[in-house]
């Protein structure tokens, strides 16, 4: 789940960056780096690759800041678009173990302290089902699910970031739902609901 970012504050930071204020670059980086890293990790499934692509994305964005047009997209959408493009380049070259995506989920879904051993075992089995389900998603579907539920982007924003029509973005999220539900039912259905509510 990502916190709300004040667009006016972001635009002010961008303006300061364009005037050469180095502290503004640092503030802009600090504001977006956590979300960009999670996006990279959610798609690349490798901490070092995620760190590398995050840094590469910021370097490109800061070097090309004059190209950013606030009338066409928010800075967040523009930065996510740059990041998605670089993630795609990376995972075309590498074939990561897709099941590592569940680390993103598991880091945000905690077992209740009162879980009995039996409940803990059942939860672990459900997580395994979730792992299989997430591994089965195609890259485009996985991107849409991560952007929607990992980062709270609207369908319009997802479409802008992924470079597709809004209807296509909606379709990819829907297909992701269907694919996950098909694999998860019945054991992992409750866990999937928890995943979806985690980032709503």
N, C-alpha and C positions, 0 to 999 in steps of 0.2 A: 504494500500500500504506500502511496506517495502522498506527501503533504501538499497543501495548496501553495502554489507559487504566485506571488504578486507580479502580474505582468508589467505593471507600471514601474515597479522597482527594477525588474529585469531590463526594460527598455532604457531606463536611466543608466544602468550599469553599462549597457551596450554603447550608449552615447559617450560615456566617460572613457570607455575603451578606445573608441574611435578618435578621441582627443588625446590618446597616448598615456592615459593613467594606468600604470601597471597594477596598482592595488585593485582597480576595478576588474581586471582580468582575473586576479586571484579570487575575488569575491564571486565572480560569475562561475569560476571553476568549482569553488567550494559548494555553491548552491546546487549545481547539477551533477557533480561527479558521482555521488552515491547512486542516484537513479540510473545514470549512464552505465556504471559498472554492473549494476544488477541486470540491466537490459543485455549487456554484452555477455554476462555469465549465463543468463537464461537461454541465450541462443547458441553460444559457443561451448558451454558446459566444461570450460577449462579455466581455472583462475588466472594462469599466466597469459593465456590468449586474451581473456577478457580485459586484463590490465593493459596489455599492449594495444588492443583496439581502442580502448577508452582513451589512452594517451594520444594515439594517432588521430582519433576523431576530434579531440580538443585542439590539437595542433592545426589540423586542417581548418576547423571552424574559426579559430582566432586569426589565422593567416588570411582567411577569406571573409572576414567580418563585414567588409564594405559591400559584399554581395548580398548580405542579409537584408530582406525587405519585409518590414513589419506589416505592410499592407497585404502581403501575400500569405504569411503564416506567422504564428507565434515563434519566438526564439526556441522554445522547447520543441516544437514540431520540427523546425529547421534542423536543430541539433540531433534529434532522434532520427531524422531522415539520413543525415550524414553517417550516423552510427550504424543504422541498419545496413546501409550500403557497404560499409567496411566489414561488418559481420558476415554479410553474404560472400564477400571476397574470401574471407578467412575459411568459412565452412565449405566453400567449394573446393578449397585446396586440401582440407583435412576432413576426415570422417570421424567425428567424436562419438563416444559412447552416449547415445541419447538418453539413457536411463539416468545419467548424472543430473538431468533437469529436475529430478525429484528432490535434490538437495535444496533447490530454491523453495520448493513447497514445504519440505520438512523443516526448514529454518523458520517458517512462519506458522506452522501448525504444531502446537505442543500438546503432548498427551497430558490429560488431567492428572494431578498429583494423586488423586484417589483411585486411579486405575488399578484394578486387581490384576494379578498375573495373567489370568485368562483374557481379560479385556486388552491387556498390553499385547498379547500374542495375536489376538484378532485384529488389533490396530496395525500391527506389523504386517500381517498378511494383506490387509487392505492397502497398505502403502506399496506392497509388492505389486498388487494389481494396478495401482495407480502408475507405478513405474512402467509396467508393460504398456498401459494405455498411452502414456505420454511418449514413449519410445516409438509408438506406431504412427504418430502424427507426422505429416510431411512438413518440411521447413516452412512453407508459406502458412500452413495452418498453425504451426507452433508459434510463429511470429505473431499472428493475430491474437492467439490466446494469451501469450506473454504480455503483449501491449495492452490488451483489454483488461486482463485480470491481475497482471503483475504491476501495471503502471497506471491503470485507471483512465486510459485514453478513450475518448469518444470514438464512435465509428467514423466520424468525419476526420478526426485526427489520425486514426489508424490508416484510413485511405490515403491521406496526404503523405504519411511516413512510408507506407508500403508502395506508393506510386500506383494505386489502382482506384477504380470507382468506389464510391461509398457502398453501393450494393454488393460489390465483390467482397469488401471488408466484412460486411454483415454476414454474407454467405460463408466466409472462411471461419468466423467465430461460431456460427451455427453448426458448420461441419465439425468443428473441433468439439463442440458440445456433444454432438451425436456420436462421434468416434469415441469420446471418453465414456459416455454413458453406456454405450454398447458393450465395451470391454469391462467396465466396472460393475455393472449390475450382476448379482445383487450385493456382493460382498462390499464393494467399495463405494456404493452409492452415497452413503452418509459422508464419507471422506471427501468425495467430489463436491458435495454441497458445501462442505467446510472450506474447501479450496476456493469455490466461487464466492462465498461470503467473506473470505479473508480479505479480498481486495475490493470489495464493493464499497 
